[in-house]
């Protein structure tokens, strides 16, 4: 009997859940363009009085993601709850893409309804200024060029010199670095059906580095002259010491031989006298 009552209660709860239907309607434009604010209308209707928690949102692959705005509403039976959701404004940084607008109910049930729409903007292309280096010496040739991944764009380049004068250039071009200081190059690339790209780059021109002559006191003539020493002229001063060492070597050797001969003669004379005395 108790088991039957439990089954009956569960069955009644299931009937309540089935009958508590929540309907979500989304109304979103099929496409948005530059300077438009992405938004959509939505309505939520329930066949009973109940409180719900939900959030509306927009997801795009390469666009800013807004914070989730969790909302709560006390629905009245069969009376639609209607609001408009606003997300981000489309600017020049937004690429063309397909996005998804949706409303998700968190409680008392889980339900989500979504629709897709398009962002129609001009695509961009890769464009950059190429310099061999950032610092040049006065009088050096500077090669100004660019790189891009599309064909036949319209290129406009303005070079601002250190004296604040400007020159209109046609890239690529080779210029000579006459003025010393900082140069600023601004290049604009445009093509029909694409976003206009503007890139800026700076580079510097400095004076030619002074040639430093090496002044040495060392003549490298095997003579340790005045002003030369072992530190600033080891070739000559070491050679002198070796020369002196070689000069003194034979003298010491001869002196040593002389002393040995004297000792031998003295000992010979001593032993000879000793034998004569014994006789």
C-alpha positions in Angstrom: 0.0 0.0 0.0 2.8 2.4 0.9 4.6 1.6 -2.3 1.5 2.4 -4.3 1.1 5.7 -2.6 4.8 6.6 -3.3 4.3 5.7 -7.0 1.2 7.8 -7.1 3.0 10.8 -5.7 5.8 10.4 -8.2 3.3 10.1 -11.1 1.5 13.3 -10.0 4.8 15.2 -9.8 5.7 14.1 -13.3 2.3 15.3 -14.5 3.0 18.7 -12.9 6.4 18.9 -14.6 5.0 17.9 -17.9 2.1 20.4 -17.7 4.4 23.2 -16.6 5.5 24.2 -20.1 7.8 27.2 -20.7 7.9 28.7 -24.2 10.8 31.0 -25.4 10.5 33.2 -28.5 13.5 35.0 -30.1 13.3 37.8 -32.6 16.7 38.7 -34.0 17.7 40.5 -37.3 19.3 38.2 -39.8 22.3 40.6 -40.1 23.9 43.6 -38.5 26.3 46.1 -40.1 28.9 48.7 -39.1 28.0 51.0 -36.2 24.9 49.0 -35.3 24.2 47.7 -31.8 23.6 44.0 -31.7 20.3 43.3 -29.9 17.3 41.0 -30.0 13.8 40.7 -28.5 12.8 37.7 -26.5 9.7 36.6 -24.7 9.1 33.8 -22.1 5.7 32.3 -21.4 4.7 29.7 -18.9 1.3 27.8 -18.5 1.5 28.2 -14.7 2.6 30.8 -12.2 6.3 30.2 -11.4 9.6 31.9 -10.8 12.4 31.3 -13.3 16.1 32.2 -13.6 17.6 32.7 -17.0 20.1 34.7 -19.1 20.1 36.1 -22.6 23.4 36.2 -24.5 25.3 36.5 -27.8 28.3 34.5 -28.9 30.6 35.4 -31.9 33.8 33.7 -32.8 36.0 36.8 -33.2 34.1 39.5 -31.3 34.1 40.8 -27.7 32.2 38.5 -25.3 29.9 40.3 -22.9 29.5 39.3 -19.3 26.5 37.0 -18.6 23.5 38.8 -17.1 21.6 36.3 -15.0 18.0 37.4 -14.6 15.0 36.4 -12.6 11.3 36.8 -13.4 8.0 35.8 -11.7 6.0 34.5 -14.6 2.2 34.7 -14.6 0.2 32.0 -16.2 0.1 32.5 -20.0 1.3 36.1 -19.8 4.5 36.6 -21.8 7.5 38.2 -20.2 9.1 40.3 -22.9 12.5 42.2 -22.9 15.1 43.4 -25.4 18.7 42.4 -24.9 21.6 44.6 -26.0 25.2 43.4 -26.5 28.1 45.2 -28.3 28.3 47.9 -31.0 30.0 46.9 -34.3 33.1 48.9 -35.1 35.9 48.7 -37.6 37.7 46.1 -35.6 34.9 43.5 -36.0 35.4 41.0 -38.8 32.5 39.5 -40.8 31.2 36.4 -39.1 28.2 34.4 -38.0 27.0 34.7 -34.4 24.4 33.1 -32.2 21.8 34.8 -30.0 20.2 32.7 -27.3 18.2 32.6 -24.1 18.9 29.9 -21.6 16.6 29.0 -18.7 18.5 27.7 -15.6 15.6 26.9 -13.3 13.2 25.4 -12.6 14.0 23.5 -15.8 16.9 23.5 -18.2 16.0 24.9 -21.6 17.8 26.9 -24.3 16.5 28.5 -27.6 19.0 30.0 -30.1 19.1 31.7 -33.5 22.0 32.6 -35.7 22.6 36.0 -37.4 25.4 37.5 -39.5 27.7 40.5 -39.0 28.3 42.1 -42.4 31.4 44.2 -42.4 34.4 44.6 -44.7 37.1 42.1 -44.1 40.7 43.2 -43.3 44.0 42.1 -44.9 47.4 41.8 -43.4 49.6 44.8 -44.1 52.9 46.0 -42.5 55.9 48.3 -43.1 59.3 46.6 -43.6 62.6 48.2 -42.6 66.0 46.6 -42.6 66.7 48.2 -39.2 65.6 51.0 -36.9 68.8 53.1 -36.7 70.7 54.3 -39.8 73.8 56.5 -40.2 73.8 59.8 -42.0 74.2 59.4 -45.7 73.1 55.8 -45.7 70.5 54.5 -48.1 67.2 53.4 -46.5 64.9 51.0 -48.3 61.2 51.7 -47.5 58.9 48.8 -48.4 55.8 47.0 -47.2 54.3 43.5 -47.1 50.6 42.4 -47.6 48.5 39.4 -48.4 46.3 40.9 -51.1 46.8 42.2 -54.6 46.7 45.6 -56.1 45.9 47.8 -53.1 46.0 51.6 -53.2 49.1 52.7 -51.2 49.7 56.2 -49.8 52.8 57.0 -47.8 53.8 60.1 -45.9 57.3 60.6 -44.5 57.8 63.2 -41.7 61.4 64.3 -41.5 63.2 65.4 -38.3 62.7 69.1 -39.3 58.9 68.4 -39.4 58.6 68.7 -43.1 56.7 66.0 -45.0 57.2 64.1 -48.2 54.6 62.1 -50.2 56.3 58.8 -51.3 55.4 55.9 -53.6 56.5 52.7 -52.0 58.7 50.8 -52.4 61.4 53.4 -52.6 65.0 54.0 -51.6 65.8 57.3 -49.8 69.0 58.7 -48.5 69.3 59.6 -44.8 70.4 63.2 -45.0 68.9 64.7 -41.8 69.9 63.5 -38.3 67.0 62.7 -36.0 63.7 60.7 -35.9 61.7 60.0 -39.1 58.0 59.0 -39.0 56.5 57.0 -41.8 52.7 56.6 -42.1 51.3 54.3 -44.8 47.7 53.8 -45.7 46.5 50.8 -47.8 43.0 50.6 -49.2 41.1 48.3 -51.5 37.5 48.1 -52.5 35.6 45.7 -50.3 38.2 45.7 -47.6 38.9 47.7 -44.5 41.4 50.5 -44.9 44.6 49.8 -43.1 46.9 52.5 -41.6 50.4 51.6 -40.3 52.9 53.9 -38.6 56.7 53.3 -38.2 59.6 55.3 -36.8 63.3 55.1 -37.4 66.3 57.2 -36.5 69.3 58.6 -38.3 72.6 59.3 -36.4 75.9 60.8 -37.3 78.6 58.6 -38.7 80.6 57.1 -35.9 84.0 58.8 -35.5 87.0 56.7 -36.6 89.2 56.1 -33.6 92.9 55.9 -34.4 94.8 53.5 -32.2 97.9 55.3 -30.8 100.5 52.9 -29.3 103.8 53.6 -27.6 105.1 50.2 -28.5 107.4 50.3 -31.5 108.0 46.5 -31.5 111.7 46.8 -32.2 113.0 44.5 -29.4 114.2 47.6 -27.5 112.4 48.6 -24.3 112.5 52.3 -25.0 111.3 55.1 -22.8 107.6 55.0 -22.1 107.5 51.2 -22.9 107.0 48.6 -20.2 105.9 45.1 -19.8 102.2 46.1 -19.7 102.0 48.4 -22.7 104.8 46.8 -24.8 105.5 43.2 -23.7 107.1 42.4 -27.0 110.0 44.8 -26.6 110.4 44.7 -22.8 110.3 41.0 -22.5 112.7 40.7 -25.4 115.1 42.9 -23.5 115.0 40.9 -20.4 115.5 37.7 -22.4 118.4 39.4 -24.1 120.0 40.4 -20.8 119.4 36.8 -19.5 121.1 35.4 -22.6 124.1 37.8 -22.2 124.6 37.0 -18.5 124.3 33.2 -19.0 127.8 32.6 -20.6 129.5 34.8 -18.0 128.2 32.9 -15.1 129.0 29.6 -16.8 132.6 30.7 -17.4 132.9 31.9 -13.8 131.7 28.6 -12.5 134.2 26.6 -14.6 137.0 28.9 -13.4 136.1 28.3 -9.7 135.9 24.6 -10.3 139.4 24.6 -11.9 140.8 26.6 -9.1 139.4 24.1 -6.6 140.8 21.2 -8.5 144.3 22.9 -8.7 144.2 23.7 -5.0 143.3 20.1 -4.1 146.0 18.7 -6.4 148.6 21.0 -4.9 147.4 20.1 -1.4 147.6 16.4 -1.9 151.0 16.7 -3.6 152.5 18.6 -0.7 151.0 16.1 1.7 152.7 13.2 0.0 156.0 15.0 0.0 155.7 15.7 3.7 155.0 12.1 4.5 158.1 11.0 2.6 
